[in-house]
Amino acid sequence: MPVTTEETTLADLAALGDAAAELLAEITEQLATVAARR
């Protein structure tokens, strides 16, 4: 995926960061649920 401007790069990184944060929150939530069952 070619990147033309720094703005695009920063926007892509921001979007990736948001997605990663959401995924991390989801995983943490699931781990907490599993831990609570034990």
C-alpha positions as CSV (number, residue, x, y, z in Angstrom):
1,M,0.0,0.0,0.0
2,P,1.8,3.1,-1.2
3,V,1.7,6.1,1.0
4,T,1.8,9.5,-0.6
5,T,1.9,12.0,2.2
6,E,2.9,12.2,5.9
7,E,-0.7,13.1,6.7
8,T,-1.9,9.8,5.3
9,T,0.8,7.9,7.2
10,L,-0.2,9.6,10.5
11,A,-3.9,9.0,9.8
12,D,-3.2,5.3,9.1
13,L,-1.1,5.0,12.2
14,A,-3.9,6.6,14.3
15,A,-6.5,4.3,12.8
16,L,-4.2,1.3,13.5
17,G,-3.6,2.5,17.1
18,D,-7.4,2.8,17.6
19,A,-8.0,-0.6,16.3
20,A,-5.2,-2.1,18.4
21,A,-6.6,-0.4,21.5
22,E,-10.1,-1.7,20.9
23,L,-8.7,-5.2,20.3
24,L,-6.6,-5.0,23.5
25,A,-9.6,-3.9,25.5
26,E,-11.6,-6.8,24.1
27,I,-8.9,-9.3,24.9
28,T,-8.5,-7.9,28.4
29,E,-12.2,-8.1,29.0
30,Q,-12.3,-11.8,27.8
31,L,-9.3,-12.7,30.0
32,A,-11.1,-11.1,33.0
33,T,-14.2,-13.1,32.3
34,V,-12.2,-16.3,32.1
35,A,-10.3,-15.5,35.3
36,A,-13.6,-14.7,37.1
37,R,-14.9,-18.2,36.2
38,R,-12.0,-20.0,37.9
